[in-house]
Amino acid sequence: MSQYKVRNWSQYNESLKKRGSLSLWVSEDAVKKWQPQKDPHFIGAPQQYSDDAILCLMALKVVYKLPYRQLVGFVFSIFAFMKVIVKIPHFTTVAIRARALGKHFKRLSKATPTDLVFDSSGFKIYGEGEWKVRQHGKQMRRRWKKFHIGICPTTHEIIVAEVTELETADCEVGPRLLEKAPRSVKRVIGDGAYDTWECYKSAYERDQKLIVPPKSGAVFHEKEEPWQKARNDAICEIIGLGNNDEAMKFWKQLVGYHDRSLVETSISRFKGVFGPELFSKRIDSQEIELMLKASVLNEMTRQGMPKGVMV
C-alpha cells in the first residue's frame, strides 16, 4: 500500500492555527461594511446591518459551533475587546437574515479549474442518536439532506454544490452541477452513479470529458450519438484490457479515475470540521447552512494544505 509523508509541516501547522484566528473571520473589511450602504432607490425601512455583517456572524457560528444567543454574546465581547463601537443584531435577526444569503453562494470559489470530481454525502437533520437507537431501538424516522459537491483536485476547493433530499439520485444532479461548473473545466470524474446518458450529454454539450466507470454488463452501442462516444470508448478499452475486474482496475489507473478519492477526503474533512448534522430546521435555511459551511471550508483550505510525498 502506498504511504505519504507530509513535507510542509511548518506551513501546514501555521495554516491550522490561522483557521482558529478571529482575525480571519472578523476582518477589518467586515467591520467597515457592518452598516449597509444607503440605496436611494430602496423602498421601505432601511436595514440596520449589511449582508457582510450577517455573513461574518454566521461564519463565526459554524466555525466555533455557537448557538445563536451565545453567538451574539461572543461577538459583543470581541468588539468590546477591540474597542469597536457597532450595534450587534438580535439573535432572531441573524437567523432570519441568514435565510436570504443564498445569492452570496452562487459561486463558492473564484478558481478556474480544468478538472472537477463529483460525489455526494448525507447530513442528518433530526433523529435519535446512535447510542439511543442501539439501546432502545429506532422510534422516530430519521431525516437527511444530501449534499452534492464538485471539487478541484488540485486546490481541494469546493467549486460547485447543490442540496437535495436524500432520495434524489446523483445522476439527476450531475447535469445541474455540470451546468454550474466554470467554462474552464474540461474533465469531470465521478463514480458509477453518474453513468447515465443525461450526464454524458450534458458533458458533451459543454465540451467536457466525463470519466465514469461503465456499469457491470454495459453494452457497446452500434448506432451512437455524439455524446455516447465517450462511454463506448470506455467500454472498448476495458474489453481490450481483458474485460474483467483486473481490466477495470487497470483502466481506472490509465484514465486517472482514482483522483475521485480526493472528493471523499473533502467530504470527510467537511464532516470532521462541522459535524455530520445540521442545526437549521427550515428547508431553505438548511441549504444556506451547507453552502455557508462549504464557503468557510474553502477559506480554511486556502490558508494551506498538507503536501504529501509518496515514500
C-alpha positions as CSV (number, residue, x, y, z in Angstrom):
1,M,0.0,0.0,0.0
2,S,1.3,3.5,-0.9
3,Q,2.2,5.7,2.0
4,Y,2.6,9.5,2.0
5,K,4.8,11.7,4.2
6,V,3.9,15.4,4.7
7,R,6.8,17.6,3.7
8,N,5.4,21.0,4.6
9,W,4.6,20.6,8.3
10,S,5.6,24.1,9.4
11,Q,3.5,25.8,6.8
12,Y,0.5,23.5,7.3
13,N,0.8,24.0,11.1
14,E,0.6,27.7,10.6
15,S,-2.5,27.3,8.4
16,L,-4.2,25.2,11.0
17,K,-3.6,27.9,13.6
18,K,-5.0,30.6,11.3
19,R,-8.2,28.7,11.0
20,G,-9.0,29.4,14.6
21,S,-7.8,33.0,14.5
22,L,-10.6,35.6,15.0
23,S,-8.8,38.0,12.6
24,L,-9.5,35.6,9.8
25,W,-13.3,35.6,10.3
26,V,-13.7,39.2,11.8
27,S,-11.6,41.2,9.3
28,E,-11.3,45.0,9.1
29,D,-13.4,44.8,5.9
30,A,-16.3,43.1,7.8
31,V,-16.3,45.9,10.4
32,K,-16.1,48.7,7.8
33,K,-19.1,47.1,5.9
34,W,-21.1,46.4,9.1
35,Q,-23.6,49.1,8.1
36,P,-25.3,48.7,4.7
37,Q,-24.7,51.3,2.1
38,K,-27.6,53.7,1.5
39,D,-29.6,53.0,-1.6
40,P,-31.7,56.0,-2.8
41,H,-33.9,53.6,-4.8
42,F,-34.7,51.3,-1.9
43,I,-38.4,51.4,-0.8
44,G,-39.2,50.7,2.8
45,A,-37.4,50.8,6.1
46,P,-33.6,50.6,5.6
47,Q,-31.7,47.6,7.0
48,Q,-29.6,48.2,10.1
49,Y,-27.0,45.5,9.2
50,S,-25.4,44.6,5.9
51,D,-25.2,41.2,4.4
52,D,-21.5,41.2,5.1
53,A,-22.3,41.6,8.8
54,I,-24.6,38.6,8.8
55,L,-22.1,36.6,6.8
56,C,-19.4,37.4,9.4
57,L,-21.7,36.3,12.2
58,M,-22.8,33.1,10.5
59,A,-19.1,32.2,9.7
60,L,-18.3,32.6,13.4
61,K,-21.3,30.4,14.3
62,V,-20.3,27.5,12.1
63,V,-16.6,27.7,12.9
64,Y,-17.0,27.9,16.7
65,K,-20.2,25.9,16.8
66,L,-22.2,28.5,18.8
67,P,-25.9,28.7,19.3
68,Y,-27.5,32.0,18.2
69,R,-27.7,33.5,21.7
70,Q,-24.1,32.6,22.6
71,L,-23.0,33.9,19.2
72,V,-24.4,37.4,19.9
73,G,-22.6,37.4,23.3
74,F,-19.4,36.2,21.7
75,V,-19.4,38.9,19.0
76,F,-20.3,41.6,21.6
77,S,-17.3,40.6,23.7
78,I,-15.0,40.6,20.6
79,F,-16.0,44.1,19.7
80,A,-15.7,45.3,23.3
81,F,-12.0,44.0,23.4
82,M,-11.4,45.6,20.0
83,K,-12.9,48.9,21.3
84,V,-15.1,49.0,18.2
85,I,-18.5,50.6,18.7
86,V,-21.0,48.9,16.5
87,K,-24.5,47.6,17.1
88,I,-24.9,43.9,17.4
89,P,-28.1,42.4,15.8
90,H,-30.6,40.4,17.9
91,F,-30.2,36.6,17.5
92,T,-33.6,36.3,15.8
93,T,-32.5,38.9,13.3
94,V,-29.4,36.9,12.5
95,A,-31.4,33.7,12.0
96,I,-34.0,35.4,9.7
97,R,-31.5,37.4,7.7
98,A,-29.3,34.3,7.2
99,R,-32.1,32.7,5.1
100,A,-31.6,35.4,2.4
101,L,-27.9,34.9,1.9
102,G,-28.3,32.4,-1.0
103,K,-27.2,34.9,-3.6
104,H,-23.8,35.1,-2.0
105,F,-23.2,31.4,-2.6
106,K,-24.0,31.1,-6.3
107,R,-20.2,30.9,-6.8
108,L,-18.3,29.3,-4.0
109,S,-14.9,29.9,-5.4
110,K,-13.2,32.2,-7.9
111,A,-10.9,29.4,-9.0
112,T,-11.0,28.3,-12.7
113,P,-10.0,24.6,-12.5
114,T,-9.6,22.3,-15.5
115,D,-10.8,19.2,-13.6
116,L,-13.7,18.5,-11.3
117,V,-14.5,15.5,-9.1
118,F,-18.1,14.8,-8.1
119,D,-19.6,12.9,-5.2
120,S,-22.4,13.3,-2.5
121,S,-23.0,12.6,1.1
122,G,-25.9,12.7,3.6
123,F,-26.3,15.1,6.6
124,K,-28.7,14.4,9.4
125,I,-31.5,16.8,10.1
126,Y,-33.1,15.2,13.1
127,G,-33.5,11.8,14.7
128,E,-32.2,9.7,17.6
129,G,-28.5,9.4,18.4
130,E,-26.7,6.2,17.6
131,W,-26.5,5.2,21.3
132,K,-30.2,5.6,21.8
133,V,-31.0,3.5,18.7
134,R,-28.7,0.8,19.9
135,Q,-30.1,0.7,23.4
136,H,-33.8,1.2,22.8
137,G,-34.4,0.7,19.1
138,K,-35.4,3.2,16.4
139,Q,-38.5,5.2,17.3
140,M,-38.7,8.3,15.1
141,R,-38.0,8.3,11.4
142,R,-34.7,10.0,10.7
143,R,-34.4,12.6,8.0
144,W,-31.3,13.6,6.0
145,K,-30.3,16.1,3.4
146,K,-28.0,15.2,0.6
147,F,-25.1,17.4,-0.3
148,H,-23.7,17.1,-3.9
149,I,-20.3,18.7,-4.5
150,G,-17.7,19.1,-7.2
151,I,-14.1,19.8,-6.0
152,C,-11.0,20.9,-7.8
153,P,-8.4,18.0,-7.3
154,T,-5.5,20.5,-7.4
155,T,-6.7,23.1,-4.8
156,H,-9.2,20.9,-3.0
157,E,-11.7,23.8,-3.0
158,I,-15.5,23.1,-3.4
159,I,-16.3,24.7,-6.8
160,V,-20.0,23.7,-7.3
161,A,-22.6,22.3,-4.9
162,E,-26.3,21.5,-4.6
163,V,-28.5,20.5,-1.7
164,T,-31.3,17.9,-2.3
165,E,-33.5,15.4,-0.5
166,L,-31.9,12.1,0.4
167,E,-34.0,10.3,-2.3
168,T,-32.5,12.3,-5.2
169,A,-30.1,10.2,-7.2
170,D,-26.6,11.5,-8.0
171,C,-27.3,11.1,-11.8
172,E,-30.2,13.6,-11.5
173,V,-28.0,16.3,-10.0
174,G,-24.9,15.6,-12.2
175,P,-26.2,17.6,-15.2
176,R,-27.0,20.6,-13.0
177,L,-23.6,20.5,-11.4
178,L,-22.0,20.4,-14.9
179,E,-24.1,23.4,-15.8
180,K,-22.8,25.4,-12.8
181,A,-19.2,24.4,-13.4
182,P,-16.8,27.1,-14.8
183,R,-16.2,27.0,-18.5
184,S,-12.5,26.3,-17.8
185,V,-13.5,22.7,-16.7
186,K,-12.5,20.1,-19.4
187,R,-12.6,16.9,-17.4
188,V,-15.1,15.6,-14.9
189,I,-14.7,12.4,-12.8
190,G,-17.5,10.6,-11.0
191,D,-18.4,7.1,-9.8
192,G,-20.8,4.7,-11.4
193,A,-23.8,6.6,-10.2
194,Y,-23.2,9.2,-13.0
195,D,-23.2,6.6,-15.7
196,T,-26.3,7.9,-17.5
197,W,-26.9,9.4,-20.9
198,E,-28.1,12.6,-19.4
199,C,-24.7,13.1,-17.7
200,Y,-22.8,12.2,-20.8
201,K,-24.9,14.5,-23.0
202,S,-24.5,17.5,-20.5
203,A,-20.8,17.0,-20.5
204,Y,-20.6,16.7,-24.3
205,E,-22.6,19.9,-24.8
206,R,-20.1,21.8,-22.6
207,D,-17.1,20.3,-24.3
208,Q,-16.2,18.3,-21.2
209,K,-14.8,14.8,-20.9
210,L,-16.8,12.7,-18.4
211,I,-14.7,9.9,-16.8
212,V,-17.1,7.3,-15.2
213,P,-16.7,3.6,-15.0
214,P,-19.4,1.8,-17.1
215,K,-21.8,-0.3,-15.1
216,S,-21.4,-4.0,-15.0
217,G,-22.8,-5.6,-18.2
218,A,-22.6,-2.3,-20.1
219,V,-23.2,-2.8,-23.8
220,F,-21.5,-1.1,-26.8
221,H,-24.0,1.0,-28.8
222,E,-23.6,0.4,-32.6
223,K,-25.6,3.5,-33.6
224,E,-24.0,6.0,-31.3
225,E,-25.0,9.6,-30.8
226,P,-22.0,12.1,-30.4
227,W,-22.4,12.2,-26.6
228,Q,-22.4,8.3,-26.4
229,K,-18.9,8.1,-27.9
230,A,-17.1,8.6,-24.6
231,R,-18.9,5.7,-23.0
232,N,-18.5,3.4,-26.0
233,D,-14.7,4.2,-25.9
234,A,-14.5,3.3,-22.2
235,I,-16.3,0.0,-22.9
236,C,-14.0,-0.8,-25.8
237,E,-10.9,0.0,-23.7
238,I,-12.0,-2.2,-20.8
239,I,-12.8,-5.1,-23.2
240,G,-9.4,-4.6,-24.9
241,L,-7.7,-4.9,-21.5
242,G,-9.4,-8.2,-20.7
243,N,-12.9,-7.3,-19.7
244,N,-12.6,-8.5,-16.1
245,D,-12.1,-7.0,-12.7
246,E,-8.3,-6.6,-13.3
247,A,-9.0,-4.8,-16.6
248,M,-11.4,-2.4,-14.8
249,K,-8.7,-1.6,-12.2
250,F,-6.1,-1.0,-14.9
251,W,-8.5,1.2,-16.9
252,K,-9.1,3.3,-13.8
253,Q,-5.4,3.8,-13.4
254,L,-4.9,4.7,-17.0
255,V,-7.6,7.4,-17.1
256,G,-6.8,8.9,-13.7
257,Y,-10.1,7.8,-12.1
258,H,-8.5,7.4,-8.7
259,D,-8.4,11.2,-8.3
260,R,-12.0,10.7,-7.2
261,S,-10.7,9.7,-3.8
262,L,-9.9,13.3,-3.2
263,V,-13.6,14.3,-3.1
264,E,-14.2,11.6,-0.5
265,T,-11.4,13.1,1.6
266,S,-13.0,16.5,1.2
267,I,-16.4,15.2,2.5
268,S,-14.6,13.6,5.4
269,R,-12.8,16.9,6.1
270,F,-16.2,18.7,5.9
271,K,-17.8,16.5,8.4
272,G,-14.7,16.5,10.6
273,V,-14.8,20.3,10.8
274,F,-18.5,21.0,11.0
275,G,-20.0,17.6,12.1
276,P,-22.5,15.3,10.3
277,E,-25.6,17.1,11.5
278,L,-27.4,20.4,10.5
279,F,-28.6,22.9,13.1
280,S,-31.2,24.5,10.8
281,K,-34.8,23.3,11.0
282,R,-36.2,25.1,7.9
283,I,-35.6,23.7,4.4
284,D,-34.3,27.0,3.0
285,S,-32.0,27.5,6.0
286,Q,-30.6,24.0,5.6
287,E,-29.4,24.8,2.1
288,I,-27.9,28.1,3.1
289,E,-26.2,26.4,6.1
290,L,-24.4,23.8,3.9
291,M,-23.4,26.4,1.3
292,L,-22.1,28.6,4.1
293,K,-20.0,25.7,5.5
294,A,-18.7,25.0,2.1
295,S,-17.6,28.6,1.7
296,V,-16.0,28.6,5.1
297,L,-14.2,25.3,4.4
298,N,-12.8,26.8,1.1
299,E,-11.4,29.7,3.2
300,M,-9.7,27.3,5.5
301,T,-8.4,25.3,2.6
302,R,-6.9,28.4,1.0
303,Q,-4.8,29.0,4.2
304,G,-2.8,25.9,3.4
305,M,-3.0,22.2,2.9
306,P,-0.6,19.3,3.6
307,K,1.7,18.3,0.7
308,G,2.5,14.6,0.9
309,V,5.2,12.8,-0.9
310,M,5.0,9.0,-1.6
311,V,7.5,7.0,0.4
